[in-house]
Amino acid sequence: MKKVKGLILIVLLSIVFLPSCVSVKQGNIGVKRSLGKISEKGLEAGPRWYNPFVSRIIIVPVNTQNLEVNLALPSKEGLNVKAEISILYHVKEDYVTDVVGSIGVDYEETMILPVFRAAAADVTANFMAKDMHTGFRLDIEKAIKVKMMEILGDRGFEIEAVLLKSVQLPPGLYRAIEEKLEAEQDAQRMQFVLQKERQEAERKTIEAAGIRDANKIISEGLTPAIIQYKGIEAYRSLSNSPNTKLIIGQNMQQPLLLQP
């Protein structure tokens, strides 16, 4: 009988204490709440025992979290630009108990998202819609992050990055941007063609100037005596040919017939 009572007692104790142990994993901090009161110090990784009738351990991740948001962002010209955005953040370890006590476990919905929406609207309202699709995207991301940290930094959150993953411009604006890019490419192409034509014109001008200068030098150097001498040399070369030649030269009273 005593053995049965002992066994029953062990079973009862097991039922009471088995649910009273929780394992806090690496990258998390446990926050103990006893009778509605939050403990000042967080529980680090490892097994933690507690009384389930009066206490509860809340697990809060302190590693990097990715909060994805689909939002319509206002632009400077009054358009709404649909965007898919990732917010990379983490809860600061020293502020975990304060976050749970003052904000609660739903801090993403209660704190982070409202602050993000307000900061994003304030920043993008200063940019044109096309800027969100060009090189200004990085400036927009940094500006939103800075605005969020102004509010969330002292509340126990660290915003690591705000990333505009995809931006969907209004159809008319998107087509206008494409047309502008095509016009810029055509202008650059035409500029290249004009530059090539100018280079070709310069080349021809230099070539013509060279031919002109060469002819000028040759004409200045051809005196009557040199021309006569060159003629004699030509006749001498022709006389060595085995064929019969008839030569009609300038200032010759009659043709000259050469036979081999």
C-alpha positions in Angstrom: 0.0 0.0 0.0 2.8 2.4 0.9 4.5 1.6 -2.5 1.3 2.5 -4.3 1.0 5.8 -2.4 4.6 6.6 -3.1 4.1 5.9 -6.8 1.0 8.1 -6.8 3.0 10.8 -5.1 5.8 10.6 -7.7 3.3 10.8 -10.5 1.6 13.8 -9.0 4.9 15.6 -8.5 5.9 14.8 -12.1 2.6 16.3 -13.3 3.3 19.4 -11.3 7.0 19.9 -12.1 7.5 18.5 -15.6 5.7 21.5 -17.2 7.6 23.8 -14.9 10.8 23.7 -16.9 11.5 25.6 -20.1 14.6 25.7 -22.3 15.7 29.1 -23.4 17.5 28.6 -26.7 20.6 30.5 -27.9 19.6 33.9 -29.4 16.7 34.3 -27.0 16.2 35.8 -23.6 13.7 34.6 -21.1 11.6 37.1 -19.2 9.9 35.7 -16.0 6.6 37.1 -15.0 5.4 36.1 -11.5 1.9 37.1 -10.3 1.9 39.8 -13.1 5.2 41.3 -12.1 8.1 41.3 -14.6 11.5 40.3 -13.2 14.2 42.9 -13.6 16.8 40.5 -15.0 16.4 38.4 -18.1 17.1 34.6 -18.2 19.9 33.6 -20.5 20.1 30.4 -22.6 19.6 27.1 -20.8 17.0 25.2 -18.9 14.9 27.3 -16.5 12.6 26.1 -13.8 9.5 27.9 -12.7 6.2 27.4 -10.9 3.5 27.3 -13.6 0.8 28.2 -11.1 2.2 31.6 -10.3 4.8 32.2 -12.9 5.4 32.3 -16.7 8.5 32.6 -18.7 8.2 34.7 -21.9 10.8 33.9 -24.7 12.0 37.0 -26.5 14.4 36.7 -29.5 17.4 39.0 -29.5 18.9 37.9 -32.8 18.2 39.5 -36.1 14.5 39.4 -37.1 13.1 40.1 -40.6 9.8 41.9 -40.7 8.4 42.0 -44.2 5.8 44.7 -45.1 3.8 45.5 -48.2 3.0 49.2 -48.2 1.9 52.0 -50.6 4.4 54.8 -50.2 3.4 58.4 -51.1 5.7 60.3 -53.5 6.4 64.0 -53.8 4.1 64.4 -56.8 1.2 62.7 -54.9 1.4 59.2 -56.4 1.2 56.0 -54.4 4.0 53.6 -55.1 3.5 50.0 -54.0 6.6 48.5 -52.3 7.7 45.3 -50.6 10.0 46.2 -47.7 12.1 44.2 -45.2 12.9 45.6 -41.8 15.9 44.0 -40.2 16.0 44.6 -36.4 16.7 43.0 -33.1 15.7 43.7 -29.4 18.7 44.9 -27.4 19.5 42.4 -24.7 19.7 45.0 -21.9 16.2 46.2 -22.7 14.3 42.9 -23.0 12.5 43.1 -19.7 11.7 46.8 -20.3 10.2 46.0 -23.8 8.0 43.2 -22.4 7.0 45.3 -19.4 6.2 48.6 -21.2 5.2 47.4 -24.6 4.3 43.8 -24.4 5.1 40.7 -26.5 3.3 42.1 -29.6 5.9 44.8 -30.0 6.0 44.4 -33.8 2.4 45.4 -34.2 2.3 47.8 -31.3 5.6 49.7 -31.9 7.7 48.8 -34.8 5.2 48.8 -37.7 3.4 52.1 -36.7 6.8 53.8 -36.4 7.9 52.4 -39.7 4.8 53.5 -41.6 5.1 57.0 -40.3 8.8 57.3 -41.0 8.5 55.8 -44.5 5.7 58.2 -45.4 7.7 61.2 -44.1 10.8 60.2 -46.1 9.2 59.2 -49.4 7.0 62.3 -49.5 10.2 64.2 -50.2 11.2 62.1 -53.3 9.8 61.7 -56.7 8.2 58.3 -57.5 10.9 57.6 -60.1 13.6 58.1 -57.4 12.4 55.0 -55.6 13.3 53.0 -58.7 16.8 54.5 -59.3 20.0 55.3 -57.4 18.1 57.3 -54.7 16.8 54.0 -53.3 19.7 53.7 -50.9 19.3 57.3 -49.7 15.6 56.5 -49.0 16.4 53.3 -47.1 19.0 55.1 -44.9 16.7 58.0 -44.2 13.8 55.7 -43.0 16.2 53.8 -40.8 17.5 57.1 -39.1 13.9 58.3 -38.5 12.9 54.9 -36.9 16.0 54.9 -34.7 15.1 58.4 -33.4 12.0 56.8 -31.8 12.9 53.1 -31.3 16.5 53.4 -30.2 15.7 54.5 -26.6 12.9 51.9 -26.4 15.2 48.9 -26.7 15.2 48.3 -30.5 18.1 48.3 -33.0 17.1 48.9 -36.6 19.8 47.2 -38.6 18.5 48.0 -42.1 15.5 49.0 -44.1 15.5 47.3 -47.5 13.2 48.3 -50.5 13.1 44.8 -52.0 10.7 45.7 -54.9 9.0 48.8 -56.1 6.0 48.9 -58.4 5.5 52.2 -60.1 2.2 53.3 -61.6 2.0 52.0 -65.2 2.0 55.4 -66.9 5.1 56.6 -64.9 6.9 53.3 -65.6 6.4 53.7 -69.3 7.5 57.4 -69.2 10.7 56.3 -67.4 11.4 53.7 -70.1 10.8 56.3 -72.9 13.2 58.7 -71.2 15.9 56.0 -70.9 15.4 55.1 -74.5 15.7 58.7 -75.5 18.9 59.1 -73.5 20.4 56.0 -75.1 19.5 57.3 -78.6 21.1 60.6 -77.8 24.3 58.8 -76.6 24.3 56.7 -79.7 23.9 59.8 -82.0 26.7 61.5 -80.0 28.9 58.6 -80.7 28.1 58.7 -84.5 28.8 62.4 -84.7 32.1 62.0 -82.9 33.1 59.2 -85.3 32.1 61.4 -88.3 34.2 64.3 -86.9 37.1 62.0 -86.4 36.8 60.7 -90.0 36.5 64.3 -91.3 39.7 65.3 -89.4 41.5 62.2 -90.8 40.6 63.1 -94.4 41.6 66.7 -93.8 45.0 65.6 -92.5 45.4 63.2 -95.4 44.5 65.9 -98.0 46.9 68.3 -96.4 49.7 65.7 -96.5 49.1 65.1 -100.2 49.0 68.8 -100.9 52.2 69.4 -99.1 53.9 66.5 -100.8 52.9 67.7 -104.3 54.0 71.2 -103.4 57.4 69.9 -102.4 57.7 67.9 -105.6 56.6 70.7 -107.8 59.0 73.1 -106.3 61.9 70.7 -106.8 61.2 69.9 -110.5 63.4 72.3 -112.5 63.7 72.0 -116.3 67.1 70.5 -116.1 65.9 67.7 -113.7 62.9 67.0 -115.9 65.2 66.7 -118.9 67.6 64.4 -117.0 64.7 62.2 -115.9 63.5 62.0 -119.5 67.0 60.8 -120.6 67.0 58.1 -117.9 63.6 57.0 -119.1 64.7 56.7 -122.7 67.8 54.8 -121.6 65.6 52.3 -119.7 63.4 51.9 -122.7 66.4 51.3 -125.1 67.2 48.1 -123.1 63.8 46.6 -123.9 63.8 44.0 -126.8 60.7 45.5 -128.4 60.5 48.2 -131.0 59.5 51.6 -129.4 58.0 54.7 -130.8 58.6 57.7 -128.5 56.8 61.0 -129.0 58.2 63.6 -126.6 57.6 67.2 -125.9 59.7 69.7 -128.0 60.7 66.9 -130.4 60.4 67.8 -134.1 59.8 64.2 -135.1 59.1 60.9 -133.3 62.0 58.8 -132.1 62.0 55.2 -133.3 64.0 52.7 -131.2 64.6 49.2 -132.4 66.4 46.4 -130.6 
